[in-house]
Amino acid sequence: LMGSWLRGLSLGCMLLAGLTASGAVLALDRIKIELGGAHFELEYVADPQSRRLGLMGRPSLPAGTGMLFDFPDGTTPAIWMRNMQISLDLVYIDANGTIAQIFPRVPPCQAMPCEVYHASRPLRFVLELPAGTAAEQGLAVGQPVPLGTLLQKPAPRE
């Protein structure tokens, strides 16, 4: 009983330590890139728990921001919008940093079963941006995304 109480307290403290009043997650890696001439600051997530949570529950995603998911080699990403409050553009990017697919203006899931947005093949990254950003920045399949040294870094193991 004491052990489970302490585990629950530890988990609660970790969750509280990771959230600000605005719902922004702290202590995540951030990367800065340029897309279509505009500067973006992206939260970089590469572990299973962070990828699972993603932008869930956030009431907004300001212009010029987003989240970049890094997946293990051989992963065919599948994203759903369960527990989301905002619409997003989903940009699927291969290990070379080239846009492979774009799902524009994906709405939050209102009721189960939620639609799942599957990559057509194994890919390394998914970039989530505020809805409409991909079109505004002229993003298209086949374009490179300047991920810099991240492309030389090994993919996550899990």
Wavefront OBJ file of the C-alpha trace (Angstrom):
o trace
v 0.000 0.000 0.000
v 2.748 2.458 0.960
v 4.717 1.542 -2.189
v 1.793 2.185 -4.522
v 1.032 5.467 -2.736
v 4.653 6.596 -3.198
v 4.622 5.581 -6.873
v 1.441 7.597 -7.365
v 2.932 10.581 -5.555
v 6.116 10.330 -7.642
v 4.136 10.173 -10.875
v 2.000 13.132 -9.790
v 5.095 15.171 -8.953
v 6.681 14.305 -12.304
v 3.534 15.347 -14.135
v 3.261 18.590 -12.166
v 6.925 19.375 -12.667
v 6.506 18.915 -16.414
v 3.568 21.271 -16.893
v 3.202 25.019 -16.642
v -0.078 26.868 -16.111
v -0.393 27.226 -19.898
v -0.023 23.469 -20.367
v 3.390 23.772 -22.033
v 5.717 20.906 -21.262
v 8.998 21.922 -19.674
v 12.438 20.392 -20.055
v 11.858 19.142 -23.580
v 14.512 19.584 -26.196
v 13.705 22.408 -28.576
v 14.991 22.912 -32.056
v 14.756 25.914 -34.336
v 14.209 25.538 -38.065
v 13.116 27.634 -41.008
v 10.148 26.578 -43.134
v 9.130 28.578 -46.175
v 11.093 31.591 -44.954
v 9.499 31.626 -41.486
v 11.256 30.657 -38.257
v 9.814 27.892 -36.082
v 10.638 26.672 -32.602
v 9.750 23.011 -32.263
v 9.467 20.792 -29.238
v 11.483 17.663 -30.017
v 10.124 14.377 -28.623
v 11.889 11.067 -29.072
v 10.777 8.818 -26.211
v 7.645 6.626 -26.183
v 5.812 8.512 -23.406
v 6.389 11.962 -24.935
v 5.335 10.697 -28.379
v 2.207 9.149 -26.837
v 1.212 12.424 -25.118
v 2.202 14.732 -27.958
v 0.082 17.886 -27.947
v -2.857 16.185 -26.224
v -4.995 18.503 -24.113
v -3.364 21.748 -25.179
v -5.864 24.529 -25.897
v -3.685 26.203 -28.548
v -0.483 25.983 -30.568
v 0.936 29.432 -31.345
v 2.093 30.347 -34.844
v 5.776 29.664 -35.312
v 5.736 26.620 -33.035
v 5.153 22.902 -33.383
v 6.226 19.483 -32.220
v 8.675 17.182 -33.997
v 8.304 13.464 -33.249
v 11.352 11.271 -33.855
v 10.558 7.564 -34.300
v 12.744 4.429 -34.229
v 13.995 2.979 -37.517
v 11.351 0.961 -39.337
v 8.371 2.756 -37.753
v 5.367 3.531 -39.923
v 3.879 6.432 -37.954
v 0.151 6.514 -37.268
v -1.264 9.595 -35.563
v -4.741 10.078 -34.147
v -6.325 13.162 -32.656
v -7.894 11.686 -29.533
v -8.019 14.136 -26.592
v -6.928 16.978 -28.872
v -8.468 20.423 -28.623
v -6.910 21.948 -31.753
v -6.608 21.131 -35.450
v -3.147 20.432 -36.811
v -1.196 19.961 -40.017
v 0.645 16.618 -39.903
v 3.835 16.598 -41.978
v 5.457 13.174 -42.374
v 9.212 13.320 -43.043
v 11.632 10.558 -43.997
v 15.060 9.859 -42.472
v 16.704 12.097 -45.111
v 14.582 15.080 -44.061
v 12.282 15.014 -47.108
v 8.521 15.550 -46.804
v 6.771 12.279 -47.697
v 3.121 13.090 -46.833
v 1.043 15.983 -45.558
v -2.316 15.704 -43.808
v -3.606 19.308 -43.706
v -6.032 20.754 -41.171
v -6.627 17.520 -39.276
v -9.454 18.135 -36.779
v -9.630 16.881 -33.194
v -11.435 13.574 -32.724
v -14.912 14.270 -31.375
v -15.910 10.657 -30.638
v -14.467 7.159 -30.821
v -13.501 5.543 -33.078
v -11.024 8.243 -34.070
v -9.586 8.408 -37.565
v -5.933 7.348 -37.761
v -3.552 9.160 -40.118
v -1.130 6.477 -41.331
v 2.161 7.048 -43.091
v 2.336 5.190 -46.387
v 5.735 3.685 -45.476
v 8.267 3.669 -42.634
v 9.346 7.241 -41.811
v 11.452 8.800 -39.106
v 9.670 12.061 -38.260
v 6.232 13.609 -37.915
v 5.992 17.375 -37.604
v 2.804 18.756 -36.049
v 2.093 22.396 -36.883
v -0.849 24.744 -36.328
v -3.584 24.002 -38.876
v -2.994 25.844 -42.156
v 0.748 26.314 -41.633
v 1.794 23.794 -44.312
v -0.184 25.668 -46.972
v 0.862 29.109 -45.684
v 4.538 28.111 -45.880
v 4.164 26.351 -49.235
v 5.204 22.947 -47.898
v 4.901 20.115 -50.411
v 5.774 16.443 -50.778
v 9.376 16.072 -51.945
v 10.637 19.241 -50.252
v 13.529 19.037 -47.816
v 13.016 20.101 -44.197
v 16.184 21.652 -42.718
v 16.634 19.438 -39.657
v 20.405 20.001 -39.608
v 22.464 17.770 -37.325
v 19.338 15.924 -36.180
v 19.579 13.951 -39.441
v 23.019 12.649 -38.433
v 21.839 11.668 -34.953
v 20.786 8.005 -34.628
v 17.050 7.352 -34.501
v 15.646 6.563 -31.048
v 15.903 2.908 -30.015
v 12.328 2.754 -28.676
l 1 2 3 4 5 6 7 8 9 10 11 12 13 14 15 16 17 18 19 20 21 22 23 24 25 26 27 28 29 30 31 32 33 34 35 36 37 38 39 40 41 42 43 44 45 46 47 48 49 50 51 52 53 54 55 56 57 58 59 60 61 62 63 64 65 66 67 68 69 70 71 72 73 74 75 76 77 78 79 80 81 82 83 84 85 86 87 88 89 90 91 92 93 94 95 96 97 98 99 100 101 102 103 104 105 106 107 108 109 110 111 112 113 114 115 116 117 118 119 120 121 122 123 124 125 126 127 128 129 130 131 132 133 134 135 136 137 138 139 140 141 142 143 144 145 146 147 148 149 150 151 152 153 154 155 156 157 158
